[in-house]
Amino acid sequence: MKDYRALLMAFALSYAGVHAQTVNKGDLYISSGSLVSSKYVFENVDNANFRNNGTLILEDNLINNGAFFDYKGNTPEGTTLLKGKKVQILSGNSITTFNNLELVNPTEQKAFDIQSPVVVVGQMTFNEGIAHVDEAKGSVTFLKGAAASLTKDNSHIQGQVDKEGDNEFIFPIGDQGFYRKAIISAPEKEKDLFVSKYSFDDAPFFKARANTAGVIEELNTKEYWLIDRTSNTESDIILTLTWDERTTPAELLKDPVRELHIVRWDEKLQIWVDEGGIVDVDTKSISTPTSVKGYGFFTLATVNKDWLLDGDVVIYNLVSANGDGKNDFFRIDNIERFPNNTVEIFNRWGVRVYETTNYNSRGNVFVGKSDGRGTISKGESLPTGTYYYVITYEYKDDKGSRTIKKAGYLHLETN
């Protein structure tokens, strides 16, 4: 059974009546297995030191001007529950570091107002309530290994979210009551920092960014995502976005497998450019086939249907490199008709494991081994798993010459 301790309340009188708040003016430590609850404003004053290895329940605002950590020592244990019935404000001049943070507040639209820096070390659980991040003063940063869970329309973060670390991450973001996550693959370094924000129904934004590349047919002008990295971050990531019939225009979803791509606003060129797209209809998600070529604003768009061409290539996305004579290489029918071609294969982290030109010429095929300029572990057999292919080739007909690019999943069996 947990040890329950109620903190002393410091009362302040005013002409309006009596106001109560919980004040820590020194060193306060909640030990493992203990539970502390405050029904009133919790203030951690200047030079105060708060450590929590147990459970802290806050039913009102949190003001942190001292040191506030949800753990003591090297092993994070503490859990803080923001469990109010009105808007709870997180403010103060210091960074507030939580291990596990749970949101439990039924207030609609804005349940939490984050007006100071918040850091999450462990798990942030979105039971109920939307957290708004103040653009001027607030921030939410997930450190390496930290994650969000139970995100949904009525519980997510509205505003910018920062993510530090070398792990894959799902940004728990949304806007105007819609949860619209963004997913990035694992960066290379522990201190790499990426940021993301989702925006819905921002007509002036798209009015100022109306230009599209020729391959783009229909642009999603109802929603967009910010995906950026700090200046000292050099890693690149594969980006995954999703569509939602409530926020994504219906005209983009007529044939998502063939037509839907991720596009990025190129600030230098002042134009939306194609980043490609591999669609998973079951999860309503779309991923860039390789690492994104730049950062900034992203959205969805349909691209030119110039995929099914006369005599076009036919791609078989299974390679079983076990020597039984069946699917022993990556088969691309008709590719020999387009000798000016390039075939690239990437693993799930966006690392190129195979590259060649003039594919299928004199046995120039992918047989499940790493090969090509700049690839890793050249000549070694690759492990069983899902990979991504990018095929680029020159197509010529009576209309002239054009470059076609196709991307998709490739399953490799090497056992």
N, C-alpha and C positions, 0 to 999 in steps of 0.2 A: 504494500500500500504506500502511496506517495505521501511524503511529509508535506503538509500544507501550512504555509506561513503567510500571514497577511502583513503587508508593509505598513508602517506608521504613516498616517496622513498628516500633511502640514496644511492647516487651514488659514485662509486669508480673508479678511472681512472687507467689504466695500459697501458703498451705499446701495448697491443693487442686491445685496444679500450675501450669502455664504457660498464660497467657491472652494472646492477641495482638489488637491492634487498630491501625487506621490512624488517626493523629492529625494534624490540621492545626492548627498553632499560630500561623501567620502568614498570608501571602498565597500562595494556590495557584491557578494558572490552567492549564486544559487547552485548548490551542490547537485551532483547527479542523483536522480530519483526524487528530487524535491520539486514542488510546484508553488509558484508565487503568482498572485492575481492582483491586478489593480483596476478598480472601476473608474478611476479618475485620470486626469492628465498625468503622464509619467515624465518627470524632468530629470535629466542627468546633467547637473550643473558643471560649470568650468572646473577643470582639474579633478572632477569626480571619476571614479573607476568602477565600471559595471562589468561583471563576468557572469555568464550563465551556462552551466552544464546540465541544467535541469529543464523545467518548463516554465515559461513566462507567458501569462495571459494579459493582454492589454485591451481594455474596453473603451479607451478614449485615445487622445492624441499622445504622440511621443515627441519630446523635445530633447535633443541630444547635443550638448555643448562640451561634453567631456569625452571619455573613452568608453565606448559601448561595444562589447564583443559577446557573441552568442556562444562562446566557449572559453575555457581556460586550459592552458597547456597545449600539447601538440595534437591531441585527438579531439576534433569537434564533436560535441554531444548535444548542445543546447537546441531547444525548439522554442520559438516565439509565435504565439497566436495573436493576430490582430482580429479581435472578436467583438466589434462594436455594433451599434444599431443606428448610428449616424455616421456622417463623413469623418474619417479618422485622418488627421494631418500628421505627417512625419516631417519635422523641421529641425533646425539647429545649425550650428556652425561646424560640426564635426561629422566625419564619416561614421555611419552606423553599419556594423558588420554582423550579419546573421549567419548562423549555420543553417538550420532548417527554419523556414518562414512559412506560416500557413495563413491564408486570407479567408476569413469567415465573417462576412458582413453583407447583409441582405439589401443594403441601400442601393437603389437603382442608379444607373448611369455613372456616377462617381462615388465609390465607396471609400477610396483611399486617395489622398492628395500628397504626393511625394515631393516635398519642397527642399530636400537636402540629399546628399549622396548616400545611396544604399548599396551595400555589397552582399552578395549571396555566395556562401561557400559550399553549401550542401544542396538541399532540395527546397524549391519554392512551390508550394502546393496551392493551387487555385480552386478552393472549394466554392467560394461565393464572393462576388464583388470585383469591380473593375478598378484597377490602380492607374491613376493619371499621373504622369511624370511632368512636373513643371519644367518648361523649356529653359527658363533662365537659371533656376537654382537646383533643380532635382536631377537625379540620375539613378539608374539601376544597372549594376554590373554583376555578371555571373563569372566567377573565377573558374579555373581549370577543374573539370569534373562536375561542376554545378549543373543543375538541370531544373526544368519546370515540368510540373505534372498536373493533370486534370484540367487543363486549359479548355475554355469553351466560350460561347458568346457572352455569357454573363459573368465571366471571370478570366481576365487576361490583363495585359499592360497596354494602355493607350499612351503612346509617346515613344521616345527612343530607348532602345535597350542595347547595352554594351556586353560583349562576350570576350573574355580573355582565356587563352589556352589552346592546346593542340588536339582538342576533341571535336567530333561532330556535334552540331548544336541546332536545336529547334527554337527559334525566337518566338516567345509567347506574346505576340503582338496582335493588335486589332485597332479598330476605329469605329465610332458611332454604333457600338453594340454588336459588331461583327468580329469574330476571331479569325484572323487571316495570317497564319504562320508563314515564316520563311525558314528554310533549312540550308545550312552550309555544311560542306564536307570538312573533314578535319584539316586544319592548317598544319604547317610543319613545325612551328616553334611554340613553346609554352607561353611566351609573352606576347604572341600575336594577338592583336585586338581588332575585332570587327564590330560594327554597329549596324542596327537595322531599325526601321520604323515603317509602319503601314499607314496609308492615307486613303480615305474613301470620299468620293463625290467632291472633288476639288477641281471645278471647271477652269478657274483661272490658270492653274498649273498647266493643264493641257493646251489651253489657248496660247500660252507662251512657248509651247513645245509641240508644234503641229507638224513639223517636217518629218517625213519618213523615207527610208531607203526604198529603192524600187521594188525589192522583193516583198515588202510588207504590203498587205492588202487592207486589213481591218485592224485598227489599233484599239486596244481597251482603254477608253478614256474615262472610265469610272473609278479606277483604283490604280495605285502604284506602290512600290516598295523602295525604300532607301536601303541599299547595301553598300557599305563603305568600309575602308580599313584606315588605320592611322598611318601617318607618314613613315614610321619606323617599322611597319609590318610589310614584309616582302612576300609572304606566302600568297598563293592564289587558291581559290576554292571552286568547287562545283556547286551551283545554286539550284535549289529545288523550290518551286512555287506551286500553288494549288489554284484551282478555279472553284467558284461557288456560284450556283445559278442565281442567288440573291444579289450578288455584287458584280458578277462577270456578265457582260452583255451577251444575250442569247445568240446573236449573229456570229460570235466567235466559237460557239460550241456545236456547230452543225456537224463537223467532222474533225474532232480534235486530234485524232491519231495522225491524220494526214496533214492537217493544216496548222495546228497550234504550236507556236514557238514562244520563247522568252526573248524579249527585246530590251535594249538598254539605250538610254539617252546619252549620246556622245557629246559631251560639253564642248569639245574642241571643234567638231564638225557641225554642231548644232542640228543633229538629226538622230532619229531613232534607228538603231542598227540591230541586225539579227544576231542573236547569240545561240540559235539552234534550239532543239527541243526533242527530248525523248519522253513520250507520254505513257503514263500508267493510268488507264481508265478506271481500274478498280479503286484506286486511292484518289482519283481526280488530281493527280500531280503531274508536273512536267519539270524535267531537269535539263540543264545544259549538258551536252554530250561530253564536253571537256571543261577545263577551267575557264571562267569568264575572262573576256579580253580587256575588261575595264570595270570600273566601279562607279557608283552614283545611283541613278534612278532606274528601276526596272518595272516592266509590266508585261502583259501578254498581248499577243497579236496573231492574226492568221497571216500565212505567207502564200505566195503564188503557188497554185496547184500544179506547177510544172514538175510533177514527180513521175507520173505514168506516161512516159514518152514512147514513141514507136520504137520497138526493139530495145527497150530500156533494160537495165540490169535487173536481175532477180537475186535477192540476198537470202541466204540460208543461215539462220542465227544459232546453229548448234555445231560445235566441234567436239568430236569424241576421239581424242588422239591416243588411242590404245592399240592401234595396229591391226584392227579387225577388218579393215577395208571399208568401213562405213563411217561417213562424216569425219574422215581423218584430217581434213583441212577445211579452212574457211572458204566455202564455195560461193562464188559470185558469178552467176551465169551471165553471159554476154559482155563481161567486162573487157574481153579481148577486142571488142568493137570500138573501145574507147581507150587506146593505148596511153593517151596523155592523162594518166590517173595517179592518184595517191591514196594509199590505204593506211590508216592509223588505228591502233587499238590501245585503249587506256584501261587501267584497273579502276577499282571503285574509288580510289583516292585521287584520281585524275593524273596518275603517273603514266606516261607513255611507255608501253612495253613492246610495241612493234610499229615499224614504219617502213614502207617501201613505195617505190614508184613502178609504173608499168606492171601492175599486179597480174598474176596468172600467165606471165610470159616465161616459157621454159621452166616451169615448175616453181615460179616465184610466188609462193603462197604461204599463208600462216598455218603452221602445224602445231601450235600450242607452245612455242618457244619464244623467248625474248630475243628480238632481233631489230636492227636498224640503228641509224645514227642517233646517239644521245640516249639510247635506251639503257635500262638497268639490267645487270646480270645477263649480259648478252650470251645467247646460246643455251641458257638453262631452261628447263621445262617450267612452265608457269603452273601455279596451283589451281585446282578446280575452283570455279566460281563464276560470278557474273562480271563481264567486262563490257566496254562500250566501243563501238566502231565508228569511225568517221571516214567516209568514202567521198573523194572529190574527183570529178572527171570532166573533161571537155566534151560537150555534146554539140554536134553539127547537123543542121538540116537546112531546108530551103530558106529558113528565116535567118540563118547565120550561125555563128558560134556563141555558146554560152557555157558558163561553169555551173555544174550541178553538184550540190553537196547533200549527202544523206548520212544520217546517224541513227543508231539504235543499240539495243542490247545484244550481246553475244554471250551465250553460255558455253563454257569450256569444261569438258570432263577429261581429266588426265589420269584418273585412277585405273 
